[in-house]
Amino acid sequence: MKQLIAGTILVALAMAVPMPTMAAVNVGIGISLPLPIAFRSAPDVIVIPETNNVYVVPDIDAELFFWNGWWWRPWEGRWYRSHYYNRSWTYYDNVPSFYYDLDPNWRGYYRDRNWYGHRWNYERIPTRKLQQNWKRWNTTKHWEKQKKWGVQNYRSRPQHKSQELRNQRQKHYQQRPEVQRHLQQRRQHVQKSQQHRDQQKHRDQQHQKESQYERYQENHERGNSEHRGR
């Protein structure tokens, strides 16, 4: 009877919790999933100028991006990604490479329709249209070459200037308190994992020595028995 009840509970849990979510929880020790973002319908996105096709949901307080076939979001100093904008988030143990190309003041530029002194006629892109076209847009450099991201009289920034901005953004990001906390937690986790591996290695070595000693004792006793038998 107890086994039947336990089995019923396990089945109920499996039905209540989607499998991708369960798998995501197990990605790392102490890694929790971000709080959900409520959407009444699939959100529109805009493409951010001077990026490698980075799309962002502009009308929410949280940061939610689409890039290279994935939805991305930072939360409590960590990064998560999913093939869906509203579920199945999994922990991503790094900062996605696009993020340092993203101007942190994009919300103000979006509000003012102005990109560094130039009129920014951004296009609102429905999620379905994005998912149907993002690969082709990446291949053809649609926004960069054909649309100039909607920025009037756009002039590309020199490569060295872009790299300077990228380095500055990376430095500022790493100084955020939530990022520092996460890095500290990750270092502690790495240290504990290393200690566990060292302890396991020591136990294995000790077990090997004990096994060798036991074999030596058996061989020694066998040799004494054969000697007495003669």
ZAMARGU-4260 file (C-alpha; in steps of 0.2 Angstrom, whole numbers, plus 5000, padded with zeros to 4 digits):
<rodrens>
0) 5000/5000/5000 | 5014/5012/5004 | 5023/5008/4988 | 5007/5012/4979 | 5005/5029/4987
5) 5023/5033/4984 | 5021/5029/4966 | 5006/5039/4964 | 5014/5054/4972 | 5029/5053/4960
10) 5018/5052/4945 | 5008/5067/4951 | 5024/5077/4953 | 5030/5072/4935 | 5014/5078/4928
15) 5014/5094/4938 | 5032/5099/4934 | 5038/5100/4915 | 5053/5090/4912 | 5064/5104/4905
20) 5061/5114/4921 | 5066/5098/4931 | 5081/5096/4921 | 5086/5115/4923 | 5086/5114/4942
25) 5099/5100/4941 | 5111/5110/4931 | 5121/5116/4946 | 5120/5115/4964 | 5111/5130/4972
30) 5106/5137/4955 | 5088/5142/4955 | 5077/5147/4940 | 5072/5165/4937 | 5055/5172/4941
35) 5043/5170/4927 | 5038/5186/4916 | 5019/5187/4913 | 5014/5190/4895 | 4996/5192/4889
40) 5002/5188/4872 | 5018/5185/4862 | 5029/5200/4864 | 5036/5212/4850 | 5054/5214/4849
45) 5066/5228/4841 | 5083/5225/4835 | 5097/5235/4843 | 5108/5245/4832 | 5127/5241/4831
50) 5124/5223/4837 | 5125/5206/4829 | 5106/5205/4827 | 5102/5206/4845 | 5083/5208/4848
55) 5076/5215/4864 | 5058/5215/4871 | 5057/5234/4875 | 5041/5236/4885 | 5045/5226/4900
60) 5055/5230/4916 | 5065/5214/4915 | 5079/5212/4902 | 5074/5199/4889 | 5084/5196/4873
65) 5083/5185/4857 | 5100/5181/4849 | 5106/5166/4838 | 5090/5156/4840 | 5088/5158/4859
70) 5079/5169/4871 | 5091/5176/4885 | 5088/5184/4902 | 5100/5189/4916 | 5094/5186/4934
75) 5103/5188/4950 | 5120/5189/4942 | 5117/5173/4932 | 5111/5170/4914 | 5098/5159/4907
80) 5092/5154/4890 | 5077/5145/4882 | 5069/5142/4865 | 5054/5150/4873 | 5051/5168/4879
85) 5041/5163/4894 | 5046/5145/4900 | 5059/5131/4901 | 5074/5142/4906 | 5091/5133/4909
90) 5106/5140/4918 | 5120/5146/4906 | 5137/5146/4914 | 5144/5162/4906 | 5139/5179/4899
95) 5133/5178/4881 | 5145/5186/4869 | 5132/5198/4862 | 5129/5207/4879 | 5144/5218/4879
100) 5140/5224/4862 | 5123/5230/4869 | 5122/5249/4874 | 5116/5249/4892 | 5107/5265/4888
105) 5096/5258/4874 | 5080/5260/4884 | 5082/5279/4884 | 5086/5279/4865 | 5071/5268/4862
110) 5060/5280/4872 | 5067/5296/4862 | 5068/5287/4845 | 5085/5294/4844 | 5102/5284/4842
115) 5117/5295/4846 | 5109/5310/4839 | 5101/5301/4824 | 5083/5298/4821 | 5079/5280/4826
120) 5065/5273/4816 | 5065/5256/4824 | 5053/5242/4818 | 5042/5232/4830 | 5044/5214/4826
125) 5031/5201/4831 | 5038/5186/4839 | 5031/5174/4825 | 5039/5185/4812 | 5056/5185/4821
130) 5056/5166/4823 | 5052/5163/4805 | 5065/5175/4798 | 5080/5177/4810 | 5091/5164/4802
135) 5089/5173/4785 | 5091/5190/4792 | 5107/5184/4801 | 5114/5177/4784 | 5110/5192/4774
140) 5114/5205/4787 | 5097/5212/4784 | 5097/5225/4798 | 5115/5231/4796 | 5116/5232/4777
145) 5099/5235/4771 | 5090/5244/4785 | 5104/5252/4795 | 5094/5247/4810 | 5082/5261/4806
150) 5095/5274/4810 | 5094/5289/4799 | 5111/5294/4792 | 5120/5280/4801 | 5138/5280/4801
155) 5148/5265/4808 | 5159/5267/4823 | 5177/5263/4821 | 5183/5246/4826 | 5194/5252/4839
160) 5181/5263/4847 | 5168/5248/4847 | 5181/5237/4856 | 5184/5251/4869 | 5166/5252/4873
165) 5164/5233/4874 | 5179/5232/4886 | 5171/5246/4897 | 5154/5237/4897 | 5162/5221/4902
170) 5171/5229/4916 | 5155/5238/4923 | 5145/5222/4921 | 5157/5212/4932 | 5157/5226/4945
175) 5138/5224/4948 | 5134/5218/4966 | 5123/5203/4960 | 5136/5198/4948 | 5150/5198/4962
180) 5139/5188/4973 | 5136/5175/4959 | 5155/5174/4955 | 5158/5172/4974 | 5145/5158/4975
185) 5153/5149/4959 | 5170/5150/4967 | 5164/5142/4983 | 5156/5129/4973 | 5171/5125/4963
190) 5182/5124/4979 | 5169/5112/4987 | 5169/5101/4971 | 5188/5101/4971 | 5189/5096/4989
195) 5176/5082/4986 | 5187/5076/4971 | 5203/5077/4982 | 5194/5067/4996 | 5188/5054/4984
200) 5205/5052/4976 | 5213/5050/4993 | 5200/5037/4998 | 5203/5028/4981 | 5222/5028/4984
205) 5219/5022/5002 | 5208/5008/4996 | 5221/5003/4983 | 5235/5002/4996 | 5224/4992/5007
210) 5219/4980/4993 | 5238/4978/4989 | 5242/4975/5007 | 5228/4962/5008 | 5235/4953/4992
215) 5252/4953/4999 | 5246/4945/5015 | 5237/4932/5006 | 5252/4928/4995 | 5263/4928/5010
220) 5251/4916/5020 | 5250/4905/5004 | 5269/4904/5003 | 5270/4899/5021 | 5257/4886/5019
225) 5266/4878/5004 | 5283/4879/5013 | 5275/4869/5028 | 5267/4857/5017 | 5284/4852/5010
</rodrens>
